[in-house]
Amino acid sequence: MLKSLSSRLAAELAVRESQVAATIELIDGGATVPFIARYRKEVTGGLDDTQLRTLAERLVYLREMDDRRDSILKSIAEQGKLTPELEAALYASDNKTTLEDLYLPYKPKRRTKAQIAREAGLEPLADSLLADPSQDPNVLAETYINAEAGVADAKAALDGARAILIERFAEDAELLGQLREKLWNEGELAAAVVAGKENEGAKFSDYFDHREHIKAIPSHRALALLRGRNEGVLSVALKYQPDETPITERSAYEMLIAARFGIKDAGRAADKWLLDGVRLCWRAKIFLSLELELVSRLKDAADGEAIKVFAANLHDLLLAAPAGRRATLGLDPGLRTGCKVAVVDDTGKVLDTATIYPHEPRREWDKSIAILGALCARHKVDLIAIGNGTASRETDKLAQDLIKAFPQLSMTKIVVSEAGASVYSASELAAKEFPDMDVSLRGAVSIARRLQDPLAELVKIDPKSIGVGQYQHDVNQSQLARALDGVVEDCVNAVGVDVNTASVPLLTRISGLNATLASNIVSYRDQNGAFRTRKELLKVPRLGDKTFEQAAGFLRIAGGDNPLDASSVHPEAYPVVEKIVAKAGRDVKSLIGDSAFLKSVRAADYTDERFGLPTVMDILKELDKPGRDPRPEFKTATFQDGVEDIKHLQPGMVLEGVVTNVANFGAFVDIGVHQDGLVHISALSNKFIDDPRKVVKAGDVVKVKVLEVDVARKRIALTMRLDDEVGSGNSRGGRGDSRSDNRPRQPRGQSAAPQGDTAMAAAFAKLRKG
């Protein structure tokens, strides 16, 4: 019979069944992943948020599969065809595909040729020829002619018998499984340009004559191929044997089907008829079905990997270092329409806005500096945030001249990603926040605020609009949304929020809260003033005990009545702190930050049935550094003066840049020329790495060397191995056969470098397409 959900999940995750069972109970009780990961470590045995996300996802899948299994069992039982063997096979199925394979012969379907043939009494003919191929098919078929049943002649009888056998072959679950895996392991996906689409589909030129094993196609390449197909540029087909194979030669797949049913070419009267039926079954039925299925399988795998990459990049971007509470000038660059300007104070409140025209066609450079200087002096601006879009480098130069003109203000300029700013500007949320502000100016506000606190500002934008994924519009959108929402939830709760300053979008992402409760919290705050204690949250309409339990630990109150309310210590665990305080004979305030004392406390002395060692240790860490921010220290990249366009780049230049995106094949770096460069995975480190994220993440400030520049195609090849030689015939860091060092080679299967000066550019061309 079927194993329990907890036992199946425990086996998949390689953890104890008790851990899984406890976690399922918490999830079913409404607990969120952040809450479980942070405050229920004893219950789950210390499962982290990644394990919990995987468990929650697989739990949904397995429950859906169990529901489907129940429906299938019921359907087959109602047909009176459920045998003990079939029932056991259904219970043993561990995935939906196998389940559907087993159900295929019993699945209600429209009347097929095989069904019509059976009704005409032709199944004995099929069985007889299969059992004894020495019989002459034509002679035997003569005995089954029946005009009333629609069998006009021997040919019609044989056609009906063949239809019955084809359906039987195609519905053999074990055989289908073997053919599927063989085709997945050996099949090749071939792409070719559609005639007449060469110019229109130039961006897919790498695939105009392309063929590789379907199982080995990496995510980004699979999505590019499928996008080319969807745009009508590429024809994509699954191949199971070389194109030059004679049409008369039987494939290994046909022979596998034949062997399954004891069919072979032994010179007997019915052998050719049976083998022709096998060929027709494979080519016209099974292969066509498996081709659709395996291309879909490739797409699902590619989607999963692309979503994983997107989620990792989003996580890094959301947890990028905040500049902190500093008055900031936001500049949204533009040419003809001017640069939009917004000044926000240290809390993000908008103080002033303006539009300046320093660039073409008006070129009001000095006037713009005067306007900005007056704004910065009036509002004591500390930071200048410059969006990285059109005219970014020109505006960066303007900010540099502004700083030189007003040295007494001691300002710092930083170029920040403006991805999604325009989406936010035109959103309903922005309209509610700034009803009287022009849409174009809202972008400048967003740019300024995302420098102060990237997380607080980016949660206002649909994660899919932030622009750190590849082929994000091609992947499964519901799956992408779930994954990205989970990332945002984990990031917000990892940092925590100040309940007295947080926006509705930020509060919405807190464990246990939704948009309605977040709005109610802000409304209560507006009407009654700042919250003084966490317990006061229970006065918020519709915020009950269960929600309080889920949310309270992630909501912070700075300067409130209880210093613990500013920490991540959950209110339910305050009694633990009270025991420590009582034993020490000191008050809570004096304990906070006293590292020497807190390190001397034996956590085991304060455990009980409810609060185990992990929780007590977390409490002591939090008392040492209450409300600590897990994000890194704020750092900025300095773009090189005079290098403002791709045309300014020269091989050998060493530049500073910011990692904007990380893919499985490398990292993209903004070096201030309006076009990101690629550092291939083989050029990220002097040591072999199999995952770029082991070296870099989105938002990192890095130094890179320019290897190659293709101005026409806007492609830049970079390396973080600053000792790599340029134009030496070994520009991928000495990984070719002519290398002179002892660095390890990349393994087979990882993109290898072609020889010659165009190595990195060639890699870029193959990897950054679509």
N, C-alpha and C positions, 0 to 999 in steps of 0.2 A: 504493500500500500504506500501511499504518498508520505514522504517524510515531512516533518513540520517545517513551517517557514523559517523558524529560528535555526533549525539544524542545517537547512540548505544554505542560508545566508552565512552561517558560521563557517561552513566549509569553503564558501567562495571567498570570504574575507580573511580566512585563516585566524579566527579569533574564537573564544569560547562561546558555546551556545548560550550560556547564562548572560553573557554581555549583550548578545543580540536580543534575547528575549526581553531583557530589562529595557533596552533601547526602544524596541517596538512598542512596549507598554507606554513609555513616555511619549512617543510620537503619536500614538493613538489617543493619548490623553490631552493632546493639543500643544505639547512642548515643542519649541523650535530648536533647530540645530545649534544656533549660538548659545542658547540657554543650557541645553544638554551638555555641550562641550565645556562650558565654563563652570556651571554650578551643579552638575550631576556626575562628576568624575567617579565618585565611589560607586554609584549605581551602574555605570557603564564599564567600569574597569579601566577608565582612562582613555576611551576611544576619542580620537581627535576630530576636528571639524571635517577634515577630508574623508576620513573613514565613515563618519556619520552621514555626510552627503551621499556617498556611494551607497551606504546601507539604505538610506531613505529612497533613493532612486530605484535600486534593485527590489526593494520591498513593493513598490508600485508595480514594477514589471511582473514579479512573481505572483502577486495577487491577481493581476489581469490574466496571467496565464492559467492560474487555478480556476478563475471564473470561466475562462474559455474551455478548459478541460471538462468542467462540470457540464457545460452546454453540449459538448461533443458526446460525452458519455450518455447524457439524456437522449440526444438525438439518435444515437446508434441503438440504444436500448429500446426506444419506441419503434424502431424498425425490426426489432427482434433479432438483431445480428450481433449483439455484444457477447463475445466469447470470453472465457477467463484469460486466455492468452492475449487477446486484444486489449482487454481491460488492464492487464499488467503492463503491456507496452505503453499504453497511454499514461499510466501513472509513473512509468520510468522516464518519460520524456522530460528533458530539462531545458527545452527551448520551444518557442512558438512554431518554428519551422518544422521540426520533427512532429509536433502535434498535428499540424495541418497535413503533413505527408500521410500520417496514419488515418486521418479522417477522409482523405481524398476519395477513396472508393465508396464511401457511405454518404458523402456530401450531396444533398439534394441539388440536382442540376436540371437544365433543360434537356429534353429528349435528345440523346446523341445518336450518331449513326450506329454505335455499338448497341445501344438500348433497342433501337428499332430492329436491328438484326436479331437480337435475342428474342424479341416478340415474334419475329418471323420464323423462329425455331432453328436458327443457324448456329447456336452455341455448340451443339454436339459435333457439327462439322469442324469447327475451330479446335475443339478438344481432341477430336480424332486425328486430325493432321498433325497436331503438336505432339501427341502421344506416339504416333506411328508415321514418321515421314516417308516410309517406303511406299505408302499409298499414292496413287496418281490423283492429284488434286482435282483435275478436270473430270475424271471418271466419278470420283466420290461426290463431287458437287452436283452432278446430274441427278442424284437421288434426292436432292434438297430443293429442286425447282418446285415452286408453289406460286402460281400466278395470283391466287386469292390473297396470299400474304405479301405480294409485291416482289417475289423472287422470280423474275421472268426467265432467267437462263442461268447456266453454270457460272458465267462471269459475275452475275449479280450475287449469286450465293457465295462465291469466293471473296468478293469485295466485302460482303457483310461479315464473313468469318474473320477476315483480316482486320476489320474495324474492331471486332470484339477483342482480338489478341493485342492490337495496338493499345487499346484502353487498359487492358490487363497489365501489359508491360509498363505503361506510363503511370500506373497507380500502385506500383510495388514500392512501399515506403523504404525498405532497406536498399533496394536498387537505386532509387532516387537519391538517397543519402550518399551512396558511393559515387554516383555520377556527378553529383553536385560538388563534392570535395575534390574529385579528380579534375574537374573543369576549373575549379577555383585555384588549384595548385599548379595546373599546367596551361590553362588557357591564356591567350594573349589578346589585349585590347588594341585594335588597329584603328588609326585615325587617318583620314585623307581629306584634302580640301575639296569642297563642293565646286564643281566646274563653274567658272565665272565669278567666284567669290574671293579670288586671290588678293585683289586690291582692297576690297571692303573689309576683309578679315585679316589684314596684315599683322595685327597684334597676335594672331594665333599661328603665325608662320612657322614657329618651332614644331607645330603639330601637323603640318601639311602632308607629311609622310612619316608617320610615327607609329611604332609598335613596341609594346613591352608587356611582360607578364602582369596580368590583372592584379594578382595578389601583392605584387611588389610596388605598385604605383603609389607614390606618396600623396598625402591629402591635397596639397596645393596643386599638384599636377592633375589629379583626378578631377578636381573642381574646374580647372581650366579647360580640360577636355570636354567636360559635360556642358560648360558654358558655351564653348565653341559650337557644340552640337545644337544646343537650344537656340543659339542665334543664327542657325542655318548656315554656318561657315564650314563646319566639319561634319563628315560622316564618320560615325563611330560604330565599330562592330566587334563582337567577340569572335576570335578565331580559335579553332581547336586542332588545326593541323596546318602545315605549310600551304600557301596558296597554289604551289605548283603540283600538289598531290593529285594524281589522276582521279577523275570522278568515279571510276570503277573500283578504286581501292577502298576496302572497308576500314573504317576508323577503329581505333582502340575502344571507343565508346560503344560502337555497334557490337563489337565482339564481346564486350562486357555484358550487354543486354542479352546477347545470344547465349552466352555461357550460363547466365542466370536461369534460363529456361531450357537448357539442354539442346539448343539449336546449333547445328554445325554443318559444314559443307562436306558431306560424305558421299556425294554422288547419288543420293536417293531421290526419288521422284518429287518429293515435296520440299526438299532442302532449299532450293532457290526461292520458291514461293515464301517460305518462312523467313529466309534471310532478307528478302525484299521487304517483307513486313517489318522486320527489325530496323532496316534502313529508314523506311518511311516514318516509323515511330520516333527514331532519334532525330531525324532532320526536320520533320514537319511538326513534331509535337514536343518531345522532351527538350531538345536543344533550344528551341525558340522560347520555351517557358523558362529554362534555366538561364538563358542569356538575359532576359528581363530581370530575373531574380538576382543574378550575380552583379549586374550593373547597378541594381538597386542596393545590393550589399556593399559594393564599392562606394556608392554615394553615401550610405549610412556611416560607413567607417570614416570616410573623408569628412563628413559633417561632424562626426564626433571629435576627430582630431582638430579640425578647424575651430570648433567651439571651445575645445580645451585650450588651444593657443589664445583665442580671443579672451577667454576668461582669465587666463594667467596674466595677459597684458593689462586687462582692465583692473585686476587686483593690484598690480604694481603701480598703475597710474593713480588709482584711488588712494593708495597708501603712500603716495609720493610725499616728500618732505614739505610741510607747510611753512611759509615764510613767517607766519604768526601774526599777532595783532599789531599791525603797523599801518599807518595811513598810506594809502596806495593810489597812484595815478594810473588809470587803465587807458591804453591807447589801442584802438581798433583801426589798423592801418587801411588806407585807401588812396587812390590816385584822383581821378576826376571828381568823385563824390566827397573827397576830403577824408581826414582822419577824425574819427569820433573819439571824444575824450570824456572820461568820467573820473571823479575823485571820490573815494570812499574812505571813511574813517577807520579806526582800528577795530571796529565791530562790524564793518561791512556796510554801514549806513551811507547812502549816497549823499554827498555834500554839494557837488557841483557837476555840471556837464558843459560841454562846448564842442564845436566843430571847427577844425583848422584846415588850411589848404597849403601845406608846405611843398607839395610835389607838383608834378605836371598836372594840368596845364597852367595853374595859377602861380606856383612857385613862391608862395608867401613865407619864405623860410624864417627871416628875422621876426616878422610879425607873429608867426606861430610860436617861436621861442619866447617872445615877450608874453604872449597869452598864457603859455604853460608855466612860465616862471612866476607870474602873478598868482596863478592857481596854487602852485606848489608852496609858495611863501605864505599865502593866506591860510592854507590848511595844514601846514607843516608836514608836507609829504615826505615820506622816507623811502618808498619803493616806487619804481616805474615798471609797470607790466605792459609788454608789447606783444600783441598778437602776431603769430607767425605766418599770416596769410600774405596776400598780395601787398607789395610795398613794405614788407616787414623790415628788410635790411635798410631801406631808405629811412624808415621811421626810427630804426635803431640808431642810425647816424644822427638823426634829429635829437634823440634823447641824449646821446653822447655830448652834442654841442650844448644842450640844455644844462647838463651837469657841469660842464666847463664854465658856462656863463653864470651859474649860481653855486659856486663851490661851498658857500657857507651853509647850504642846506644838507650837504653830505648825503646825497641821494645815490641809490644803486638801481641800475636798470637790468631787467631780466626779460628775455624773450620766452613766452609761454605758448603752449598749444592752444589754439582757438577752436579746435575741433568741437563741433556741437554748439558753439556760441550762437550761430545764426538760428539754429533750431530752437534754442532756448528763447532767443529774442522774440520770435514770432509765436511762442507757445501761450496757451491760456494761462499758465502759471505766471509767466512774465507779465502778462497783461493785468493780472490781479495784483501783482507786486508793484508794478509801475504803470498804473492806468493812464497817467498824464504824460508819460515819457515816450518820445519817438522810438519806434522799433530799432532803428539803427544805433541809437545810443545805449540801448539795453545790452548790446554785445560788449561794449566797452566796460560796463559795470561787471558783467560776467567774467571778463578777462582779468580785471583787477581782483575780484573776489577769489578766483581760482588760484591766484598766486598766494593769497593770504591763507586759504584753506581749500586745497583741491577737492577733498572729500565732500565738504559741506556744499560746495557749488556744483560739483559734477553729479550729485544725486538728483539734481533738478532736471537732468537731461536723460532722455531715453538712452540706456547704455549702448544700443546699436548705433547711435549717432555720434559716439565719441571717437570712432575711427581708429581703433587699435586692432581690428581684425581684418582678415583677408577673405574675400568671397562671402562676406557676411550676408549678402542678400540672396545667395544661392543655397545656403544651408537650411535645414529644417528650422523654421522660424519659431515654432512653439518650444522646441528643444533649446534653441538659442536663448530665448527669453527666460526660460526656467533657469538655465545655467547662469546667465548674467545677473538675474535677480538674486540668485543665491550668493554670488560673489559680492554684490553690493550689500546685501544683508550681513554677510560675514565681516566685511570691512567696516561698516558703520558700527557694528556691535563690538568689534575688536578695539575700536578707538573710544567708543562711548560718546555721548553728547551732553552738553549743558542744557538742561531742560528749560532754563530761563532765557536762553538766546537762540535755541535751535529753531529752524524753519519747519514748516509742515512737511515738506518733502523729506527732510532729514529724520524727523521724528517718525514718519511713516515706515522707515526702514528698521526701526528698533524692534527687537524681539517682542512679539505679542501685540504690537500696535498695528493699526491700519489707518487709511486716510481720514476716516471719520474720527477716530480717537485722537489722532494727531491734531486735527482741527479743533477738537474739543479742548485739548490741553492748551493750545495757543489762545483760544477764546477765553478760557478760564484765567490764563496768565494776564491777558489784556484787561480783563475786568477786575481782577483781584490783586494784581501786582505779582511780583516774583514769588515763586514757591520758596518756602522757608525750610520745609522738610520733605523727604520722600513720602511720608505718610499722607501728606496733604494731597498727593496725587489721587488718593481714593475718593476725594471730593469731586473729581472731574466726572461729568456725566458719562455713564456707560463704561467707566473704567472700574471693573470689579476686582475681587481678590485674585482670580486666576490670571487676569491680565497683569495685575500688579506683580504677581510672582514672576511672570515671564519678563517683564520690562524693567522693573525697579533697579536691578543691578547695573543696567546699561545707561541709566539716566542719572546724571550728576548734578549736584546743587553746590555751587561754589559759594563760600561765605554764608552758608546757612546755619541753622541752630545746632546741627549735629555734624561734626567734622567728618564722620564716616560717610555721610551722604555725598561727599565730594569724591569718594573712592569707588572702586569696583567691588568692594565688600557688599554682599547682598544683605538686605535688611534681615532676612531669616537667620543670618549668621552673626548678627550683632551680639547675641549672648556669648559667643565664643570670645569676642573681643572684651566683653565685660568681665569674663573670668580672668583673662590675662591682666586687665586693668586692676581688678580686685586683688589678685595675688601680688602684683607689683607695687600696689599702694600708690599708684599714680593716676592722673587723669589721661583721657584719650589723646588730647592735644599734645601732651608732653611725650607720649610714646611715638607719635607720628614722626618719621624721619630719624629716629634714634637707632641707627644701624647697629651700633655696638650692642645695645640692649636686646634688640630684636633677634640678633644672631645668637644670643645666649639663651633665648627661650626654647625649651624642648617642646616641639610641636606635639609629640605623642602624649604629653601631659594634658592636652586639651581636646583630645578626641573622645567621641562617644558614639552611640549607636547611629546617630544621624550624620555627624560630621567626622569624616575620617581624616587620615593623614594628608591626602592631597589637598583637601579644602583648607585645613589649618595652615599648611605650608603656603598656599596661595594667599591667605589672609595676612600672614607675616610679611610676605613679599610686598603686598599692597600697602601695608602700614609703613614699610620702609620708604616706598616711593608712591604715594597715593595719586591715583589718576594719571599714572605715567602713560605717555603717548608712545605707542609701538612704532610710530613712523620715524624714519631716519632724520639726521640733522640736515637742515636746509643748506644746499650748495647750488651755485650757479655756473653755467658754462659761459665762456667768453669767446665770441666769434671773432675771427681775425679781421682786422681792419683791411679794407681793400679787396676782400674776398666776399663778394656779394652776389655773384652770378656764376652759374656753372662754367661760363667761358673764362672765368678768372682762375679756375683750378688748373694746377699743373701736377703731373705725377711727381711724387717725392715730398709734396707738402705735408707737414704735420699740423693737424688742426684739432681744436677742441670742439666737441659736439654733444648732443643729447640723444640718447637712445629713444626712438619714438615707437618702435614696434619690434617684437621678437617673434620670429617664425622658427620652424624646425630646422630650416637650412641656414639660418643666420640672423643678423640683427640689422635693422635700418636705423641710420643715424642722421640727424639734422645737423649739418655743418654750416647753416646759414646762407645757402645758395638757392633756396626755394625748391630744392629737389633732394630728397633723402638719398644717401649713399648706402650701399650694401656691404656689410662685413660678413663674408661667407663663414660658415661654421668652422671651416679649416683655418681661418685667419683670425679667430677670436682669441686664441691662446697658444702658447708654445707647447702645451700639453694636449694630448688627444682628449676631446670631449664628445659626448654623444648627445648632449642637450645644451643649446645655447644659454638657457636660463641658469646654468651652473656658473656662468661667467658674467652675464649682464641681465638687466631687466629694464622695462620701460621707465624712463625718467632718469636713468643713470647718466652722469657726466663722464665722458670718456675722451681719450686722446686717440686719434686715428691718423694713419698715413694714406694719402691718395695713391692708389696703384694705377688706375686707368680711368679715363674720362671719355664717354661717347656723347658728345654734345648733341648730335643729330637725334639720338634715341633717348636723350636725357637719362643716361645711366652712369652711375659713378661706382667704381669698385674701390673699396677701402680695406685696410687691415689694421688690427689692433696690435699686431706683432711689429713693432716699430723698427725692428732690425731687418725686416723683409726688404729685399732688394727690388728695385723697380726696373722692368724691362730686361731682366736677366734670364728670361726663359723659364723662370721658376717662381712666378709672382704669387703663387698660392702658398708661399711660405715654405718652399723647399720640399713640397710633398710629391713632386714628380720623380721619375726615375733618375734624373740627373742631380738630385739634391746632394749637398755636400755635408749635411749635418746628420745628427743621430736622432732626430725627432721621430716619433712613431708615425707610421702610415695610418691613414684612415682605413677602416675595414671595408671589405667588399660590401656593396649595398649602399654605402654612403657616397654621395655625389663626389666623383673623382675629378681632379683638375686636368684639363687638357694641357699639353705642353705649349710654350710660346708666350709672347707678350700679352696675348688677349685672353689669358686663362681666366682671370676674375671676371672680365666683362662677359666672356662666354657663359660662365656660370650664372652671372646675373641675368643674362638674356634668357637662359633656360628656366630660371627660377622665379623671376619677377615679371609675370606676364598676365594677360587678361585685363 
